Amino acid sequence: MSDDAKGKKPFRQDQPVHPSLHFELSSSQAVCHFTGDWNISAGGDLESVNQTWYSFFEQDLAVKQIKLKVHSQVNWDSRLVAFISAKKKVLLKNGIEVDGDFPEKLNQLIDLRSDQVESTKDSSVSPVSGSFLDWWEPFCHWLSSPFNFLGAWIISLLMLPLLKTQMRVRDLITECRQCGAAALPIVTLISFLTGLTMAFVGSVQLEKFNAKIYIADLVCLAMVREMGALMVGIIMAGRTGASFAAEIGSMKLNEELDSLRTFGLSPMEFLVLPRTLALLIMTPMLTIYADIVGMLGGLTVGTQIMDFSVSHYIEQTQASISGMWEVFSGLLKSLAFGLIIGLVGCFKGLHTGNSSVSLGRSVTSSVVTAVTLIVITDAVFEIVFSTLELR
């Protein structure tokens, strides 16, 4: 015998090359034997197999129970798994009890496929037609996720004085530069035009009472109390908050967040903490800068349009500020605005879905949510200040 003959298994004439099956019937129980090669690579058409299957059940044999048997000599892959799973589903739907005699690996795959089909079916059920828990659990998760995020951020912040955080100082410095110095051009333009516009609008009304000099009071108090912090907050929400959401969201899409966790790094401490602290530090500084630039816009209108002298306008501006609380109240607002922008942007980025569409929605949602919360917080501050007679 040659070496090639020794290495080959003898070919059995009774073993079909292509997939096939045959039935054995005893009273109300049938046994289906799967034979042949059920590998996809082996080829063969399943049309004849389906004809054998359907022709057996079309005989009206009143079969109540069937046993599907796959012998250990049968070669198979996912082709046999799909075939058995589909036929088993139909049999159970028609009230026929199905028993399986499969190799262990095949039995595990068939059970796994059945579980996947059931889970897909459950997830496709509409919350309206489902039970109370179908929408209550997602609602609770949606409601609790911001508080879980805030709690994790507070814990990371408390670890900072103990030097047990994974935040890098150079990341904080880089974010401060991006949030602060890089935002100066747009803050300068918006603040100057805001002061300019308020001076023009106020002069129309004050001129009726021959009190145009009080334009300096109007612009100064409006900027330090309200408009400086509010304009900086809206600018930073559209510029920096959206940037945070896009950066962290794209990192999640690229599975970079999973890589950080694999290396033992917390995204909360490594990514979120330096960004939020940078905004918390730079927003008050930008607010002071916006206040000064807005007053310069009012000064431009007062000196160039209303013919006030520079010294007269500056003296009136100084007289309008009764105390440093006027300035501090605006800075207190800016601290809250900066924290809101940073937390909302990072939260939306971390909760981005797994598609580019969800990334776009997260960026849009971060800006809308941050601006809405800024306006609400500003109104709350003013109500509290008025109630405590701090105005």
C-alpha positions as CSV (number, residue, x, y, z in Angstrom):
1,M,0.0,0.0,0.0
2,S,1.4,3.4,-0.9
3,D,2.0,6.3,1.6
4,D,-0.9,8.3,0.0
5,A,-3.3,5.4,0.6
6,K,-2.2,5.1,4.2
7,G,-3.0,8.8,4.9
8,K,-6.6,8.7,3.5
9,K,-9.7,7.4,5.1
10,P,-11.6,4.7,3.2
11,F,-14.5,6.1,1.2
12,R,-17.9,4.7,2.3
13,Q,-20.3,4.2,-0.6
14,D,-23.3,4.5,1.7
15,Q,-22.3,7.9,2.9
16,P,-23.7,10.6,0.5
17,V,-21.4,13.4,-0.5
18,H,-24.1,16.1,-0.6
19,P,-26.4,17.0,2.4
20,S,-29.4,14.7,2.7
21,L,-31.9,13.4,5.3
22,H,-34.4,10.5,5.6
23,F,-37.2,9.7,8.0
24,E,-38.2,6.7,10.1
25,L,-41.8,6.5,11.4
26,S,-43.2,4.6,14.4
27,S,-46.7,5.3,15.5
28,S,-46.9,9.0,16.2
29,Q,-43.2,9.6,16.6
30,A,-40.8,10.2,13.7
31,V,-37.0,10.2,13.6
32,C,-35.2,12.4,11.1
33,H,-31.6,11.3,10.3
34,F,-29.2,13.9,8.9
35,T,-26.6,12.4,6.6
36,G,-24.0,13.6,4.1
37,D,-21.7,16.6,4.1
38,W,-23.4,19.7,5.4
39,N,-20.4,22.0,5.0
40,I,-20.9,25.1,2.8
41,S,-17.6,24.4,1.0
42,A,-18.9,21.0,0.0
43,G,-21.6,22.5,-2.2
44,G,-24.8,20.8,-2.9
45,D,-28.3,22.3,-3.2
46,L,-30.7,22.1,-0.3
47,E,-33.7,22.1,-2.7
48,S,-33.9,18.3,-2.7
49,V,-33.5,18.2,1.1
50,N,-36.4,20.6,1.5
51,Q,-38.5,18.6,-0.9
52,T,-37.9,15.5,1.2
53,W,-38.8,17.4,4.3
54,Y,-42.0,18.8,3.0
55,S,-43.1,15.7,1.3
56,F,-42.9,13.8,4.6
57,F,-45.1,16.2,6.4
58,E,-47.6,16.5,3.6
59,Q,-48.5,12.9,4.0
60,D,-50.8,13.7,7.0
61,L,-49.3,11.2,9.3
62,A,-50.5,12.9,12.5
63,V,-46.9,13.2,13.8
64,K,-46.9,14.6,17.4
65,Q,-43.3,14.2,18.2
66,I,-40.1,14.2,16.1
67,K,-36.5,13.4,16.9
68,L,-33.8,15.2,14.9
69,K,-30.7,13.1,14.9
70,V,-27.3,14.1,13.6
71,H,-24.6,11.3,13.7
72,S,-21.1,12.1,14.8
73,Q,-19.7,11.1,11.3
74,V,-21.6,14.0,9.6
75,N,-19.5,16.9,8.6
76,W,-21.3,20.2,9.3
77,D,-20.9,23.9,9.8
78,S,-23.3,26.9,10.2
79,R,-25.3,25.6,7.2
80,L,-26.7,22.7,9.3
81,V,-27.2,25.0,12.4
82,A,-29.3,27.4,10.3
83,F,-31.3,24.6,8.7
84,I,-32.1,22.8,12.0
85,S,-33.0,26.1,13.8
86,A,-35.4,27.2,11.0
87,K,-37.1,23.8,10.9
88,K,-37.3,23.5,14.6
89,K,-39.0,26.9,14.8
90,V,-41.7,25.8,12.3
91,L,-42.3,22.5,14.1
92,L,-42.8,24.1,17.4
93,K,-45.1,26.7,15.9
94,N,-47.3,23.8,14.6
95,G,-47.5,22.1,18.0
96,I,-45.0,19.3,17.2
97,E,-42.7,18.3,20.1
98,V,-39.1,18.4,19.0
99,D,-36.3,16.3,20.5
100,G,-32.7,16.6,19.4
101,D,-29.9,14.1,19.3
102,F,-26.9,16.2,18.3
103,P,-23.2,16.3,18.9
104,E,-22.3,18.6,21.9
105,K,-20.9,21.4,19.8
106,L,-23.8,21.5,17.4
107,N,-26.3,21.5,20.3
108,Q,-24.6,24.5,21.9
109,L,-24.7,26.5,18.6
110,I,-28.4,25.6,18.1
111,D,-29.2,26.8,21.6
112,L,-27.2,30.0,21.1
113,R,-29.0,30.8,17.9
114,S,-32.4,30.2,19.5
115,D,-31.4,32.6,22.4
116,Q,-30.4,35.3,19.9
117,V,-33.6,35.0,18.0
118,E,-35.6,35.3,21.2
119,S,-33.6,38.4,22.4
120,T,-34.1,40.0,19.0
121,K,-37.8,39.4,19.1
122,D,-38.0,40.9,22.6
123,S,-36.1,44.0,21.7
124,S,-38.3,44.6,18.7
125,V,-41.4,44.9,20.8
126,S,-42.8,48.4,20.9
127,P,-42.8,50.1,24.3
128,V,-46.4,51.1,23.7
129,S,-47.6,47.5,23.3
130,G,-45.3,46.1,25.9
131,S,-45.6,46.0,29.7
132,F,-45.0,48.8,32.1
133,L,-41.4,47.6,32.6
134,D,-40.6,47.9,28.9
135,W,-40.4,51.7,29.1
136,W,-39.9,52.2,32.9
137,E,-36.4,50.7,33.0
138,P,-35.0,52.8,30.1
139,F,-36.6,55.9,31.6
140,C,-35.0,55.2,35.0
141,H,-31.6,54.7,33.2
142,W,-32.0,58.0,31.3
143,L,-33.0,59.8,34.5
144,S,-30.2,58.4,36.7
145,S,-27.3,58.6,34.2
146,P,-26.6,62.4,34.7
147,F,-26.6,61.9,38.5
148,N,-24.2,58.9,38.2
149,F,-22.0,61.0,35.9
150,L,-22.0,63.9,38.4
151,G,-21.3,61.7,41.3
152,A,-18.3,60.1,39.5
153,W,-17.0,63.6,38.7
154,I,-17.3,64.7,42.3
155,I,-15.4,61.6,43.5
156,S,-12.6,62.3,40.9
157,L,-12.5,65.9,42.1
158,L,-12.1,64.9,45.7
159,M,-9.2,62.6,44.8
160,L,-7.4,65.6,43.3
161,P,-6.1,67.1,46.6
162,L,-5.0,63.7,47.7
163,L,-2.8,63.3,44.6
164,K,-4.6,60.0,43.8
165,T,-6.0,61.1,40.5
166,Q,-4.9,60.1,37.0
167,M,-5.2,63.6,35.6
168,R,-2.1,65.0,34.1
169,V,-1.2,68.7,34.8
170,R,0.0,69.2,31.2
171,D,-3.5,68.2,29.9
172,L,-5.0,70.8,32.2
173,I,-2.6,73.5,30.9
174,T,-3.4,72.5,27.3
175,E,-7.1,72.6,27.8
176,C,-6.8,76.0,29.6
177,R,-5.0,77.3,26.5
178,Q,-7.7,76.0,24.2
179,C,-10.5,77.3,26.3
180,G,-8.9,80.6,27.2
181,A,-6.4,82.2,24.8
182,A,-7.9,80.5,21.7
183,A,-11.3,82.0,22.5
184,L,-10.1,85.6,22.9
185,P,-10.8,86.7,19.3
186,I,-14.5,85.6,19.3
187,V,-15.0,86.9,22.8
188,T,-13.5,90.2,21.9
189,L,-15.8,90.6,18.8
190,I,-19.0,89.6,20.5
191,S,-18.4,91.6,23.7
192,F,-17.4,94.8,21.9
193,L,-20.5,94.6,19.6
194,T,-22.7,93.8,22.7
195,G,-21.5,97.0,24.5
196,L,-21.8,99.0,21.3
197,T,-25.4,97.8,20.7
198,M,-26.5,98.5,24.2
199,A,-25.1,102.0,24.1
200,F,-27.0,102.7,20.8
201,V,-30.3,101.3,22.0
202,G,-30.1,103.0,25.4
203,S,-29.2,106.4,23.9
204,V,-32.5,106.5,22.0
205,Q,-34.5,106.3,25.2
206,L,-32.3,108.3,27.5
207,E,-32.1,111.2,25.0
208,K,-35.8,111.8,25.5
209,F,-35.0,112.7,29.2
210,N,-31.8,114.5,28.4
211,A,-29.9,111.9,30.3
212,K,-27.5,110.4,27.7
213,I,-24.6,110.4,30.1
214,Y,-26.3,107.5,31.9
215,I,-25.3,105.4,28.9
216,A,-22.1,104.7,30.8
217,D,-24.1,103.4,33.8
218,L,-26.3,101.2,31.6
219,V,-23.5,99.6,29.7
220,C,-21.3,99.1,32.8
221,L,-23.9,97.5,35.0
222,A,-25.4,95.4,32.2
223,M,-21.9,94.0,31.4
224,V,-20.7,93.2,34.9
225,R,-24.0,91.9,36.2
226,E,-25.4,90.1,33.3
227,M,-24.2,90.3,29.7
228,G,-20.5,89.6,30.2
229,A,-21.0,86.2,31.9
230,L,-24.0,85.3,29.7
231,M,-22.3,86.1,26.4
232,V,-19.1,84.2,27.4
233,G,-21.3,81.3,28.5
234,I,-23.1,81.1,25.2
235,I,-19.9,81.5,23.2
236,M,-18.2,78.7,25.2
237,A,-21.2,76.4,24.9
238,G,-21.1,76.7,21.1
239,R,-17.4,76.6,20.8
240,T,-15.8,74.6,23.7
241,G,-18.8,72.5,24.8
242,A,-19.4,71.2,21.3
243,S,-15.7,70.5,21.0
244,F,-15.6,68.4,24.1
245,A,-18.6,66.4,23.0
246,A,-17.1,65.8,19.5
247,E,-13.6,64.8,20.9
248,I,-14.8,62.4,23.5
249,G,-17.6,61.1,21.2
250,S,-15.2,60.3,18.4
251,M,-12.9,58.6,20.9
252,K,-15.8,56.4,21.9
253,L,-16.5,55.6,18.2
254,N,-12.9,54.6,17.7
255,E,-12.9,52.5,20.8
256,E,-10.2,54.6,22.4
257,L,-12.2,54.8,25.6
258,D,-12.1,51.0,25.8
259,S,-8.4,51.1,25.3
260,L,-8.0,53.6,28.2
261,R,-10.0,51.3,30.5
262,T,-7.9,48.3,29.3
263,F,-4.7,50.2,30.4
264,G,-6.3,50.9,33.7
265,L,-7.0,54.6,33.0
266,S,-10.3,56.2,34.0
267,P,-11.9,58.3,31.3
268,M,-13.5,60.4,34.0
269,E,-10.1,61.3,35.5
270,F,-8.0,61.3,32.4
271,L,-10.4,63.1,30.0
272,V,-13.3,64.7,31.8
273,L,-11.6,66.2,34.8
274,P,-9.0,68.3,33.0
275,R,-11.6,69.7,30.6
276,T,-14.1,70.7,33.2
277,L,-11.5,72.3,35.5
278,A,-10.0,74.2,32.5
279,L,-13.5,75.7,31.8
280,L,-14.0,76.4,35.5
281,I,-10.7,78.3,35.6
282,M,-10.9,80.2,32.3
283,T,-14.6,81.2,32.2
284,P,-14.3,83.8,35.0
285,M,-11.1,85.2,33.4
286,L,-12.9,85.5,30.1
287,T,-15.8,87.2,31.8
288,I,-13.6,89.9,33.3
289,Y,-12.1,90.4,29.8
290,A,-15.6,90.6,28.2
291,D,-16.7,93.1,30.8
292,I,-13.8,95.4,29.9
293,V,-14.2,95.0,26.2
294,G,-18.0,95.6,26.4
295,M,-17.4,98.9,28.3
296,L,-14.9,99.9,25.6
297,G,-17.7,99.4,23.1
298,G,-19.9,101.7,25.1
299,L,-17.0,104.2,25.4
300,T,-16.7,104.2,21.6
301,V,-20.3,105.2,21.1
302,G,-20.2,107.7,24.0
303,T,-17.1,109.5,22.7
304,Q,-17.6,109.2,18.9
305,I,-21.3,109.6,18.6
306,M,-22.5,111.5,21.7
307,D,-19.4,113.7,22.0
308,F,-18.6,112.8,25.6
309,S,-15.0,113.2,26.7
310,V,-13.1,110.0,27.6
311,S,-12.5,111.2,31.2
312,H,-16.1,112.1,31.7
313,Y,-17.3,108.8,30.5
314,I,-14.8,106.8,32.7
315,E,-15.8,108.9,35.8
316,Q,-19.5,108.1,35.2
317,T,-18.6,104.4,34.7
318,Q,-16.7,104.3,38.0
319,A,-19.6,106.1,39.8
320,S,-22.1,103.5,38.6
321,I,-20.4,100.7,40.5
322,S,-21.5,100.9,44.1
323,G,-19.3,98.0,45.3
324,M,-17.3,95.1,44.1
325,W,-20.3,92.8,44.6
326,E,-21.6,94.0,41.2
327,V,-18.5,92.4,39.7
328,F,-18.4,89.4,41.9
329,S,-22.0,88.5,41.2
330,G,-21.2,88.2,37.5
331,L,-18.1,86.1,38.2
332,L,-20.1,83.8,40.4
333,K,-22.5,83.2,37.5
334,S,-19.6,82.6,35.1
335,L,-18.3,79.9,37.5
336,A,-21.6,78.1,37.3
337,F,-21.8,78.5,33.5
338,G,-18.3,77.1,33.0
339,L,-19.1,74.1,35.1
340,I,-22.4,73.5,33.3
341,I,-20.7,73.7,29.8
342,G,-17.9,71.3,30.8
343,L,-20.1,68.7,32.4
344,V,-22.7,68.7,29.7
345,G,-20.2,68.5,26.8
346,C,-18.3,65.6,28.4
347,F,-21.5,63.8,29.4
348,K,-22.9,64.0,25.9
349,G,-19.5,62.8,24.5
350,L,-19.3,59.8,26.8
351,H,-22.9,58.8,26.0
352,T,-22.5,59.0,22.3
353,G,-23.8,56.0,20.3
354,N,-21.9,53.8,17.9
355,S,-22.6,55.7,14.7
356,S,-21.6,59.1,13.1
357,V,-25.3,60.1,13.2
358,S,-25.3,59.7,17.0
359,L,-22.1,61.7,17.2
360,G,-23.7,64.6,15.4
361,R,-26.8,64.4,17.7
362,S,-24.6,64.4,20.7
363,V,-22.8,67.6,19.6
364,T,-26.0,69.3,18.8
365,S,-27.6,68.2,22.1
366,S,-24.6,69.4,24.1
367,V,-24.9,73.0,22.7
368,V,-28.7,73.1,23.1
369,T,-28.7,71.6,26.6
370,A,-25.9,73.8,27.8
371,V,-27.4,77.0,26.5
372,T,-30.8,76.1,28.0
373,L,-29.3,75.3,31.4
374,I,-27.2,78.6,31.3
375,V,-30.4,80.7,30.8
376,I,-32.2,78.8,33.5
377,T,-29.3,79.1,36.0
378,D,-29.0,82.8,35.2
379,A,-32.7,83.4,36.0
380,V,-32.3,81.4,39.2
381,F,-29.3,83.6,40.2
382,E,-31.3,86.8,39.6
383,I,-34.3,85.5,41.6
384,V,-32.0,84.6,44.5
385,F,-30.1,88.0,44.4
386,S,-33.4,89.9,44.3
387,T,-34.9,87.9,47.1
388,L,-31.9,88.4,49.3
389,E,-31.8,92.1,48.4
390,L,-28.4,91.9,46.9
391,R,-29.3,94.1,43.9
